[in-house]
Amino acid sequence: SYYTGHTDNLEKRIEEHKRGEMSGYTSSRLPIELIFSEDFSTREEALNSERQIKGWSRKKKEALIRGDWEEISKLSRSICNHPSTSSG
């Protein structure tokens, strides 16, 4: 599964998750591995991106991990053209 979050200190947060110190989603899914991160200028931008990505399908998240912007665009158009389709 994929966990999406934001932090001011990535290294510290990853270590807290790895040690199981963060109660919630990741504490029951150890071990964890960082597979994607992105820097933002402001906390607001980071939080907006987190909220957006949390709403994405697994396929779209995997395209982001690969850096496949063409696939992300294709999946976005697919969802827009078929609003009754579940985004997973």
Residue frames as qw, qx, qy, qz and C-alpha x, y, z in Angstrom:
[[0.000, 0.889, 0.458, 0.000, 0.00, 0.00, 0.00],
 [0.400, 0.407, -0.018, 0.821, 1.04, 3.61, -0.39],
 [0.323, -0.734, -0.415, 0.430, 1.09, 6.18, 2.40],
 [0.307, 0.619, 0.150, 0.707, 1.01, 9.87, 1.54],
 [0.442, -0.781, -0.313, 0.311, 2.00, 12.55, 4.02],
 [0.343, 0.778, -0.108, 0.515, 3.92, 15.77, 4.45],
 [0.711, -0.567, -0.173, 0.379, 6.59, 16.90, 6.90],
 [0.058, 0.975, -0.215, 0.013, 9.13, 19.64, 7.57],
 [0.189, -0.642, 0.743, 0.014, 11.85, 17.05, 8.27],
 [0.841, 0.233, -0.356, -0.334, 11.72, 14.03, 5.95],
 [0.478, 0.325, -0.777, 0.250, 14.65, 12.10, 7.42],
 [0.201, -0.167, 0.685, -0.680, 13.30, 12.40, 10.97],
 [0.729, 0.089, 0.133, -0.666, 9.77, 11.41, 9.92],
 [0.767, 0.275, -0.549, -0.185, 10.95, 8.35, 7.98],
 [0.287, 0.255, -0.821, 0.423, 12.95, 7.14, 10.99],
 [0.428, -0.068, 0.509, -0.744, 9.93, 7.66, 13.27],
 [0.830, 0.179, -0.139, -0.510, 7.79, 5.58, 10.90],
 [0.639, 0.331, -0.693, 0.040, 10.45, 2.86, 10.62],
 [0.103, 0.178, -0.799, 0.565, 10.64, 2.59, 14.42],
 [0.306, -0.492, -0.800, -0.156, 6.85, 2.40, 14.64],
 [0.182, -0.274, -0.436, 0.838, 6.67, 5.65, 16.60],
 [0.309, 0.048, -0.196, -0.929, 3.98, 7.13, 14.36],
 [0.383, 0.254, 0.827, -0.324, 0.68, 5.65, 15.46],
 [0.557, 0.555, 0.063, -0.615, -1.83, 5.08, 12.71],
 [0.817, 0.501, -0.115, -0.262, -1.55, 3.85, 9.15],
 [0.536, 0.589, -0.597, 0.098, 2.13, 2.89, 8.93],
 [0.345, -0.510, 0.689, -0.381, 2.54, 1.44, 12.44],
 [0.805, 0.025, 0.543, -0.237, 0.71, -1.74, 11.39],
 [0.807, 0.589, 0.046, -0.019, 2.42, -1.91, 8.00],
 [0.197, -0.793, 0.555, 0.156, 6.09, -2.21, 8.85],
 [0.426, -0.385, 0.099, 0.812, 8.62, -2.25, 7.36],
 [0.362, 0.878, 0.229, -0.213, 8.18, 0.92, 5.31],
 [0.595, -0.025, 0.360, 0.718, 10.23, 2.26, 2.42],
 [0.163, 0.740, 0.028, -0.652, 10.36, 5.77, 0.95],
 [0.607, 0.266, 0.626, 0.411, 9.72, 5.55, -2.79],
 [0.249, 0.647, 0.332, 0.640, 8.90, 9.15, -3.71],
 [0.277, -0.680, -0.337, 0.589, 9.32, 12.61, -2.24],
 [0.313, 0.660, 0.288, 0.619, 8.94, 16.14, -3.51],
 [0.307, -0.290, -0.314, 0.851, 9.99, 19.50, -2.07],
 [0.039, 0.816, 0.491, 0.303, 7.62, 22.46, -1.83],
 [0.212, 0.472, -0.155, 0.842, 8.17, 26.13, -1.12],
 [0.381, -0.358, 0.295, -0.800, 5.42, 26.30, 1.51],
 [0.229, 0.037, 0.912, -0.337, 3.60, 23.98, 3.91],
 [0.582, 0.430, 0.275, -0.633, 0.34, 24.96, 2.19],
 [0.548, 0.502, -0.530, -0.408, 1.63, 23.71, -1.17],
 [0.113, 0.239, -0.958, 0.106, 2.77, 20.46, 0.44],
 [0.370, 0.202, 0.740, -0.525, -0.58, 19.91, 2.15],
 [0.619, 0.493, -0.017, -0.612, -2.50, 20.66, -1.07],
 [0.445, 0.436, -0.741, -0.250, -0.36, 18.16, -2.96],
 [0.093, -0.088, 0.944, -0.304, -0.83, 15.54, -0.22],
 [0.525, 0.331, 0.498, -0.606, -4.62, 15.95, -0.38],
 [0.606, 0.523, -0.311, -0.513, -4.61, 15.70, -4.18],
 [0.321, 0.369, -0.868, -0.081, -2.43, 12.57, -4.27],
 [0.284, 0.004, 0.850, -0.444, -4.47, 10.86, -1.53],
 [0.639, 0.413, 0.291, -0.579, -7.46, 11.08, -3.90],
 [0.419, 0.525, -0.609, -0.422, -5.63, 9.42, -6.78],
 [0.979, 0.042, -0.075, -0.183, -6.02, 5.82, -7.92],
 [0.774, -0.410, 0.401, 0.270, -3.23, 3.31, -7.30],
 [0.727, 0.411, 0.332, 0.439, -2.36, 3.37, -11.02],
 [0.181, 0.921, 0.027, 0.344, -2.00, 7.14, -10.98],
 [0.519, -0.799, 0.302, 0.016, 0.19, 7.02, -7.85],
 [0.828, -0.120, 0.419, 0.352, 2.41, 4.43, -9.52],
 [0.544, 0.687, 0.208, 0.435, 2.73, 6.65, -12.58],
 [0.157, -0.958, 0.146, -0.192, 3.84, 9.49, -10.27],
 [0.741, -0.525, 0.380, 0.177, 6.43, 7.21, -8.65],
 [0.766, 0.200, 0.411, 0.451, 7.78, 6.37, -12.13],
 [0.106, -0.533, 0.152, 0.825, 7.70, 10.03, -13.16],
 [0.222, 0.277, 0.788, 0.503, 5.37, 9.11, -16.03],
 [0.166, 0.375, 0.217, -0.886, 3.59, 12.44, -16.53],
 [0.363, 0.079, -0.604, -0.706, 2.03, 11.29, -19.81],
 [0.368, -0.266, -0.890, -0.029, 0.30, 8.42, -18.00],
 [0.071, -0.393, -0.564, 0.723, -0.82, 10.72, -15.16],
 [0.265, 0.271, -0.156, -0.912, -2.36, 13.03, -17.77],
 [0.407, -0.042, -0.782, -0.470, -4.01, 10.10, -19.55],
 [0.290, -0.340, -0.855, 0.263, -5.46, 8.76, -16.30],
 [0.048, 0.365, 0.334, -0.867, -6.71, 12.24, -15.37],
 [0.368, 0.157, -0.401, -0.824, -8.50, 12.59, -18.71],
 [0.375, -0.146, -0.897, -0.182, -9.98, 9.12, -18.31],
 [0.151, -0.404, -0.730, 0.530, -11.47, 10.01, -14.94],
 [0.168, 0.353, 0.064, -0.918, -12.78, 13.35, -16.25],
 [0.400, 0.106, -0.601, -0.684, -14.44, 11.61, -19.21],
 [0.617, -0.259, -0.723, -0.172, -15.99, 8.91, -17.00],
 [0.202, -0.508, 0.406, -0.732, -16.99, 10.55, -13.71],
 [0.859, -0.296, 0.030, -0.416, -18.94, 7.47, -12.55],
 [0.825, 0.220, -0.469, 0.225, -15.77, 5.35, -12.68],
 [0.699, -0.706, -0.016, 0.117, -14.22, 4.68, -9.28],
 [0.290, 0.836, -0.418, 0.205, -10.77, 6.20, -8.78],
 [0.858, -0.049, -0.461, 0.221, -9.78, 3.43, -6.30]]
